[in-house]
Amino acid sequence: MAIELPALPFDKDALAPHISAETLDFHYGKHHQAYVNNLNGMIEGAPEADKTLEEIIMSAEGPMFNNAAQVWNHSFYWNCLAPNAGGEPAGDLADAINRDFGSFAGFKEAFSTAAAKLFGSGWTWLVVENGKLAITQTSNADLPMKHGQTALLTLDVWEHAYYIDYRNARPKYIKAVLTNLINWDFVAGNLAEA
């Protein structure tokens, strides 16, 4: 079965001014689409053609893993964002953040620092591991499911995620997204299913 590029959960201009339609044209329309195309080319006629995306991720290595994981990572990332969002989470998610980071401010500082200091290209994640929330970083296409963790939230810190809008100012991108665009309902839903 072919892997498909999922539709964005918002219009391309809906995240402006924090993430521009131009960034989404390249990030979603070119980068994410290329991972989908590359993966489909690799699995055509191969045993992986009948596997789910997650099954491919868990069994593949090298270029097939990289493309499959990047399809998953990006699809997850788009759902972590929403227009006119941000603010602070509520309910069980807020309680878990307060329990494991001391406060929402403590979480935000730790997450921002991890995202800003990740060397090179990769992802910063809020995960559940052994029943507790944790912040982790992965390089390149790596992702929490390969490490027995459940992803709740991610921030893409590859340069193509922010360079058009922020040039080399990764911390400004991180602050803008955490303050204005995080879809806490999606994150809370992931926690409820963990």
C-alpha positions in Angstrom: 0.0 0.0 0.0 1.4 3.4 -0.9 2.2 5.9 1.8 0.3 9.1 1.3 1.1 12.7 2.3 -1.6 13.6 4.9 -3.5 16.8 4.5 -2.3 19.7 6.7 -4.7 20.2 9.7 -4.9 23.9 8.9 -4.7 26.2 5.9 -1.2 27.1 4.7 -1.5 30.7 5.8 -3.2 29.9 9.1 0.0 29.9 11.2 1.2 33.3 10.0 3.0 35.4 11.2 4.8 32.8 13.3 5.2 30.3 10.4 4.6 31.6 6.9 2.8 30.1 4.0 6.1 30.2 2.2 7.7 28.1 4.8 4.9 25.6 4.6 5.1 25.5 0.8 8.7 24.3 1.2 8.5 22.4 4.4 5.3 20.5 3.8 5.0 20.8 0.0 8.6 20.0 -0.8 10.4 18.3 2.1 7.6 16.2 3.6 6.4 15.3 0.1 9.9 14.2 -0.9 10.1 11.8 2.1 6.8 10.3 1.0 7.9 10.0 -2.6 11.3 8.5 -1.6 9.7 6.0 0.7 7.1 4.9 -1.8 10.0 4.4 -4.4 11.8 2.2 -1.8 8.9 0.0 -0.8 7.4 -0.6 -4.2 7.7 -4.3 -4.9 9.4 -4.9 -1.6 8.1 -6.8 1.5 7.6 -3.4 3.2 4.9 -2.5 0.7 2.3 -4.3 2.8 3.4 -2.8 6.1 2.1 0.2 8.0 4.3 3.2 8.3 5.0 2.3 12.0 5.9 -1.2 11.0 8.4 0.1 8.4 9.9 2.4 11.0 10.4 -0.3 13.6 12.0 -2.8 11.1 13.9 -0.7 8.6 17.4 0.7 8.6 19.3 3.3 6.6 17.6 5.3 3.9 14.3 3.5 4.3 14.2 4.1 8.0 15.2 7.8 7.5 12.4 8.5 5.0 9.8 6.5 6.9 10.6 8.2 10.2 10.6 11.6 8.6 7.2 11.0 7.1 5.9 10.1 10.6 7.8 12.9 12.4 6.4 15.6 10.1 2.9 14.2 10.1 3.0 14.3 13.9 4.6 17.8 14.0 1.8 19.3 11.9 -0.8 18.0 14.4 1.2 19.6 17.3 0.5 23.0 15.7 -2.7 25.0 15.4 -3.6 28.6 14.6 -4.5 30.9 17.5 -3.2 28.2 19.9 -0.4 28.2 22.5 -1.1 29.3 26.0 -0.9 26.7 28.7 -2.4 23.2 28.9 -5.1 22.2 31.4 -6.4 19.1 33.1 -4.3 16.0 33.4 -1.6 17.3 31.0 -1.1 20.4 33.2 -1.0 18.2 36.3 1.6 15.9 34.7 3.8 18.9 33.6 3.6 20.4 37.1 4.5 17.1 38.7 7.5 16.3 36.4 8.8 19.8 35.7 7.7 21.8 38.7 5.6 24.2 36.7 4.6 25.1 33.1 7.3 27.7 33.1 9.9 25.1 34.1 8.7 22.8 31.3 8.8 25.7 28.8 12.3 26.7 29.8 13.6 23.1 29.7 12.0 22.4 26.3 13.2 25.6 24.8 16.8 25.0 26.0 16.8 21.5 24.7 15.5 22.6 21.3 17.9 25.5 21.1 21.0 23.5 22.0 20.3 20.4 19.8 23.4 20.3 17.6 22.6 20.1 13.9 19.3 18.8 12.6 16.7 17.0 14.6 13.7 17.1 16.9 12.9 18.0 20.4 10.1 15.9 22.1 7.9 15.8 25.1 7.5 12.0 25.8 6.1 9.6 28.3 8.8 7.2 29.6 8.2 4.8 32.5 5.0 6.7 33.4 6.7 10.1 33.7 7.0 13.0 31.3 10.5 13.7 29.9 12.1 16.0 27.3 14.3 14.2 24.8 16.2 15.1 21.6 16.7 13.0 18.5 19.1 13.7 15.7 18.1 13.6 12.0 15.1 11.2 11.6 15.3 9.4 14.9 12.1 9.3 17.0 10.8 8.2 20.4 9.1 5.0 19.3 12.5 3.5 18.5 13.4 4.0 22.2 10.3 2.7 23.9 8.9 6.2 24.5 5.5 7.6 23.6 5.6 11.0 21.8 3.3 13.7 23.1 4.7 16.8 21.4 7.5 17.6 19.0 9.3 20.6 17.6 11.1 20.3 14.3 14.5 22.0 14.6 15.9 21.2 11.2 16.8 24.5 9.5 14.1 24.1 6.8 11.5 24.4 9.6 12.4 28.0 10.3 15.1 29.4 8.0 12.7 31.3 5.7 11.0 33.1 8.6 13.8 33.3 11.2 17.0 32.8 9.3 19.5 31.4 11.8 17.6 32.6 14.9 16.4 29.2 16.1 15.5 30.5 19.6 13.1 33.1 18.1 11.3 30.3 16.2 11.1 28.1 19.3 9.6 30.9 21.4 7.1 31.9 18.7 5.9 28.3 18.3 5.7 27.5 22.0 4.0 30.8 22.8 1.5 30.9 19.9 1.0 27.6 18.1 1.1 24.5 20.3 -2.1 22.5 20.0 -2.4 21.4 23.6 -5.6 19.5 22.9 -3.6 17.2 20.6 -0.8 16.8 23.2 -3.4 16.0 25.9 -5.0 13.4 23.7 -1.7 11.7 23.2 -1.2 11.7 27.0 -4.6 10.1 27.5 -3.7 7.3 25.0 -0.2 6.7 26.5 
